[in-house]
Amino acid sequence: MRRRNASRARIVLTTLVVASVTLVILDTQESADPVTNGVRSAGELVFAPISDGVSAVAGPLDDAYQTLAAAPGARDRIAELKERNRELAAELDAQRLDEGRSEELDDLLQLSGLGGYEIVPAQAVTRVSSTGHSDTVTIDAGERDGITKDMTVVNSDGLVGRVLRAGATTATVLLLTDGASSVGARLEGESEMGVAHGTARSINDSSPIRFELLDANAEVSEGDRLVTMGSHEGTPFVPGVPVGAVEHVQDTPGALSRSAKVAPAVDVGSLDIVGVVVAGPEKDPRDSVLPPKPDEDAAQAPHEDAEDAE
């Protein structure tokens, strides 16, 4: 029985091979013979479904094989590159942040040197909004660093505020812009004095400080700059720290004093590196901490060019 089946299989295989060879020969020859064309057409009808079926099965298997062969390594490599890219971006951001803080610290040390202030650098880590003290920040330095209540807090631009309370490792700073904050101040180059008050307005307000002059006849103009007068023994404010610049003078007929809106020297909405003054200057620095005015810079430039030419 097995021999008979094997013989039939050989006969069928031989027949198919012969038919295939015949079709190949016929297909390579151009002929107008209707018999030849008929044989060719019949062969296509027989073998085309078989060919299409094999392609339909083999095609997806081949695609799947190529995908499986390439995808694992590719996916791992892509994931590795993405992770490395994230690491590089984080390193770059950290480097830029460190460079920015380094420059800010350098400027802070320059301000402390000009004013003769002994400072403890710190970083503003959180901003707090609470009833009564809507404008405060927490810094990462405290009593263990020599910081106590009512010390002056500055940054590279000027007055930030004063220490409201101090813990072992952190301290809360009441910002100059808070409604409960006030500091004695005077006009640059003048003896005209007054009090600068915070107005508890939004940090986006360009002039959240009100300056009230003690003399109602005092001359004050837009652009005039203010510095701290200094408190007794430098607590809570040391002298000579830039407070801000007058943006608008308010004239009120019959008032006992004059007032003006002041833009703070410090952008309290973007605090980072600050300095707590742990020891004040031996003498009042007056206006020496104020940066040069733009017109002064322009006036110095020709003089420096002339010196370079010599």
C-alpha positions as CSV (number, residue, x, y, z in Angstrom):
1,M,0.0,0.0,0.0
2,R,2.8,2.3,1.0
3,R,4.7,1.5,-2.3
4,R,1.5,2.3,-4.3
5,N,1.1,5.7,-2.6
6,A,4.8,6.5,-3.1
7,S,4.5,5.6,-6.8
8,R,1.4,7.9,-7.2
9,A,3.3,10.7,-5.4
10,R,6.2,10.4,-7.8
11,I,3.9,10.4,-10.8
12,V,2.1,13.5,-9.6
13,L,5.4,15.3,-8.9
14,T,6.9,14.3,-12.3
15,T,3.7,15.6,-14.0
16,L,3.9,18.9,-12.2
17,V,7.6,19.4,-13.0
18,V,7.0,18.6,-16.7
19,A,4.0,21.0,-16.8
20,S,6.1,23.7,-15.1
21,V,9.0,23.4,-17.5
22,T,6.5,23.4,-20.5
23,L,4.9,26.6,-19.2
24,V,8.3,28.3,-18.7
25,I,9.3,27.4,-22.3
26,L,6.0,28.7,-23.6
27,D,6.1,31.8,-21.6
28,T,9.5,32.8,-22.9
29,Q,8.3,32.5,-26.5
30,E,6.1,35.1,-28.0
31,S,3.4,33.3,-30.0
32,A,0.1,34.2,-31.6
33,D,-0.9,30.5,-31.7
34,P,-4.3,30.2,-30.0
35,V,-3.4,26.7,-28.8
36,T,-0.2,27.9,-27.1
37,N,-1.9,30.9,-25.6
38,G,-4.6,28.7,-24.3
39,V,-2.2,26.4,-22.6
40,R,-0.4,29.4,-21.1
41,S,-3.7,30.8,-19.8
42,A,-4.8,27.4,-18.4
43,G,-1.4,27.2,-16.6
44,E,-1.9,30.6,-15.0
45,L,-5.3,29.7,-13.8
46,V,-3.9,26.6,-12.2
47,F,-0.7,27.9,-10.6
48,A,-1.6,31.6,-9.9
49,P,-3.8,30.8,-6.8
50,I,-1.0,28.6,-5.5
51,S,1.6,31.3,-6.1
52,D,-0.6,34.0,-4.5
53,G,-1.3,31.7,-1.5
54,V,2.4,31.1,-0.9
55,S,3.1,34.9,-1.2
56,A,0.3,35.7,1.2
57,V,1.7,33.3,3.8
58,A,5.4,34.0,3.2
59,G,5.1,37.8,2.9
60,P,3.9,38.5,6.5
61,L,6.3,35.9,7.9
62,D,9.2,37.6,6.1
63,D,8.2,41.0,7.3
64,A,7.7,39.7,10.9
65,Y,11.1,38.1,10.8
66,Q,12.8,41.3,9.6
67,T,10.9,43.3,12.3
68,L,11.8,40.9,15.1
69,A,15.4,40.7,13.9
70,A,15.9,44.5,13.8
71,A,13.5,45.9,16.4
72,P,14.9,44.7,19.7
73,G,18.3,46.2,19.1
74,A,16.9,49.3,17.6
75,R,14.4,49.9,20.4
76,D,17.1,49.4,23.0
77,R,19.4,51.8,21.1
78,I,16.7,54.4,20.7
79,A,15.8,54.1,24.4
80,E,19.4,54.4,25.3
81,L,19.9,57.5,23.1
82,K,16.7,59.2,24.5
83,E,17.9,58.6,28.1
84,R,21.3,60.0,27.3
85,N,19.7,63.0,25.6
86,R,17.7,63.6,28.8
87,E,20.8,63.3,30.9
88,L,22.7,65.8,28.7
89,A,19.8,68.2,28.7
90,A,19.6,68.0,32.5
91,E,23.4,68.5,32.8
92,L,23.2,71.5,30.5
93,D,20.4,73.1,32.5
94,A,22.3,72.4,35.8
95,Q,25.4,74.0,34.3
96,R,23.5,77.1,33.2
97,L,21.8,77.3,36.5
98,D,25.2,77.0,38.4
99,E,26.7,79.6,36.1
100,G,23.8,82.0,36.7
101,R,24.0,81.5,40.4
102,S,27.8,81.9,40.4
103,E,27.4,85.3,38.6
104,E,24.7,86.3,41.0
105,L,26.8,85.4,44.0
106,D,29.7,87.4,42.6
107,D,27.5,90.4,42.2
108,L,26.2,89.9,45.7
109,L,29.7,89.8,47.1
110,Q,30.5,93.0,45.2
111,L,27.5,94.8,46.7
112,S,28.5,93.6,50.2
113,G,32.1,94.8,49.6
114,L,30.9,98.3,48.4
115,G,28.7,98.7,51.5
116,G,31.0,97.1,54.0
117,Y,28.4,94.5,54.9
118,E,29.3,91.0,56.3
119,I,26.8,88.6,54.8
120,V,25.8,85.0,54.9
121,P,24.7,83.8,51.4
122,A,21.5,81.8,51.1
123,Q,19.0,80.5,48.6
124,A,15.4,81.5,48.5
125,V,13.6,78.1,48.3
126,T,9.9,78.7,48.8
127,R,7.4,81.6,48.6
128,V,4.7,81.7,51.2
129,S,1.2,83.3,51.0
130,S,-0.5,83.5,54.3
131,T,-2.9,85.9,56.1
132,G,-0.9,88.8,57.5
133,H,2.3,88.0,55.7
134,S,1.5,87.7,52.0
135,D,5.0,88.5,50.8
136,T,7.5,86.2,52.5
137,V,10.1,83.7,51.3
138,T,11.9,80.9,53.1
139,I,15.7,80.7,52.8
140,D,17.9,77.7,53.4
141,A,20.0,79.3,56.2
142,G,19.2,79.8,59.8
143,E,20.4,80.2,63.4
144,R,23.3,77.7,62.9
145,D,24.6,80.1,60.3
146,G,24.4,83.1,62.6
147,I,21.1,84.4,61.4
148,T,18.6,85.9,63.9
149,K,15.4,87.9,63.7
150,D,15.4,91.4,62.3
151,M,18.5,91.1,60.1
152,T,18.7,92.9,56.7
153,V,18.3,90.7,53.7
154,V,19.7,91.8,50.3
155,N,20.6,90.5,46.9
156,S,22.9,91.7,44.2
157,D,20.4,94.5,43.3
158,G,19.5,95.9,46.7
159,L,17.1,95.5,49.6
160,V,15.0,92.3,49.8
161,G,13.5,92.7,53.2
162,R,14.3,91.6,56.8
163,V,14.3,88.3,58.7
164,L,10.9,87.7,60.3
165,R,11.9,84.6,62.2
166,A,14.7,82.2,62.2
167,G,14.9,78.4,62.8
168,A,17.9,76.2,63.1
169,T,18.4,75.6,59.4
170,T,15.9,78.0,57.7
171,A,14.6,81.5,58.1
172,T,11.5,83.4,56.9
173,V,12.1,86.7,55.2
174,L,9.4,89.5,55.1
175,L,9.8,91.2,51.8
176,L,9.9,94.9,51.4
177,T,6.8,94.8,49.2
178,D,4.6,93.4,52.0
179,G,2.0,95.7,53.4
180,A,3.4,95.2,56.9
181,S,6.9,96.2,55.8
182,S,8.4,99.7,56.1
183,V,11.9,101.1,56.1
184,G,13.5,104.5,56.6
185,A,14.9,105.8,53.3
186,R,16.4,108.9,51.8
187,L,16.9,110.4,48.3
188,E,20.2,109.8,46.6
189,G,22.6,112.6,47.1
190,E,20.2,114.5,49.3
191,S,19.3,114.7,53.0
192,E,15.6,114.4,52.2
193,M,14.2,111.5,54.2
194,G,11.0,109.6,54.4
195,V,9.6,106.1,54.9
196,A,9.1,103.5,52.2
197,H,6.1,101.2,52.7
198,G,5.1,98.0,51.0
199,T,1.6,98.1,49.6
200,A,0.9,94.3,49.6
201,R,0.1,94.5,45.9
202,S,0.7,91.8,43.3
203,I,4.4,91.0,42.6
204,N,3.6,91.9,39.0
205,D,2.9,95.5,40.0
206,S,5.8,97.7,38.8
207,S,5.6,100.0,41.8
208,P,4.5,98.1,44.9
209,I,6.3,100.6,47.2
210,R,5.0,104.0,48.4
211,F,7.5,106.5,49.6
212,E,6.4,109.3,51.9
213,L,8.7,112.2,52.4
214,L,8.7,113.9,55.8
215,D,8.9,117.3,54.2
216,A,5.9,118.3,52.1
217,N,8.0,120.8,50.2
218,A,10.8,118.4,49.4
219,E,11.8,118.2,45.8
220,V,11.4,114.7,44.3
221,S,11.3,113.7,40.6
222,E,10.7,110.5,38.6
223,G,13.9,108.5,38.4
224,D,15.2,109.6,41.8
225,R,16.7,106.6,43.6
226,L,16.3,105.7,47.3
227,V,18.7,104.1,49.8
228,T,18.1,102.9,53.3
229,M,18.9,105.4,56.1
230,G,19.8,102.6,58.5
231,S,18.3,101.6,61.8
232,H,19.8,101.9,65.3
233,E,22.7,99.5,65.5
234,G,21.8,98.3,62.0
235,T,18.7,96.4,63.1
236,P,16.6,95.7,61.2
237,F,18.1,97.7,58.3
238,V,21.7,98.6,57.6
239,P,22.4,102.0,55.8
240,G,23.1,102.5,52.1
241,V,21.2,99.6,50.6
242,P,19.4,100.5,47.3
243,V,15.6,100.5,47.8
244,G,14.2,101.5,44.4
245,A,13.5,104.4,42.0
246,V,10.6,106.8,41.9
247,E,8.2,106.1,39.1
248,H,5.4,108.6,39.8
249,V,5.2,111.6,42.2
250,Q,1.8,112.1,43.8
251,D,0.9,115.7,44.6
252,T,-1.9,116.1,47.1
253,P,-2.7,119.8,47.9
254,G,-2.8,120.6,51.6
255,A,-1.1,117.3,52.5
256,L,1.5,117.4,55.3
257,S,3.9,115.2,53.3
258,R,4.6,114.3,49.7
259,S,4.5,110.7,48.4
260,A,5.6,108.8,45.4
261,K,5.3,105.4,43.9
262,V,8.5,103.5,43.8
263,A,9.7,100.5,41.7
264,P,11.8,98.3,43.9
265,A,15.4,97.7,43.0
266,V,14.9,93.9,43.5
267,D,12.6,91.7,41.5
268,V,11.0,89.9,44.4
269,G,9.2,87.6,42.0
270,S,12.3,85.8,40.9
271,L,14.5,85.6,44.0
272,D,17.3,83.0,44.1
273,I,20.6,83.9,45.8
274,V,20.3,86.4,48.7
275,G,22.5,87.5,51.5
276,V,21.7,88.1,55.1
277,V,23.7,90.9,56.7
278,V,25.1,89.5,59.9
279,A,27.3,92.6,60.6
280,G,26.7,96.2,59.3
281,P,29.3,98.6,58.0
282,E,31.6,100.6,60.3
283,K,30.3,103.8,58.6
284,D,27.4,104.8,56.4
285,P,28.4,104.0,52.8
286,R,25.9,106.7,51.6
287,D,25.4,106.3,47.9
288,S,28.4,104.1,47.1
289,V,26.4,100.9,46.7
290,L,24.1,102.4,44.0
291,P,25.1,101.3,40.5
292,P,26.2,104.1,38.1
293,K,23.4,105.8,36.2
294,P,23.3,105.2,32.4
295,D,24.2,108.8,31.7
296,E,27.2,108.4,34.0
297,D,28.3,105.3,32.1
298,A,28.0,107.2,28.8
299,A,30.1,110.1,30.3
300,Q,32.8,107.7,31.5
301,A,33.1,106.0,28.1
302,P,34.7,108.8,26.2
303,H,37.1,109.4,29.0
304,E,38.2,105.8,29.0
305,D,38.6,105.8,25.2
306,A,40.8,108.9,25.6
307,E,43.0,107.1,28.2
308,D,43.2,104.0,25.9
309,A,44.3,106.3,23.0
310,E,47.1,107.8,25.1
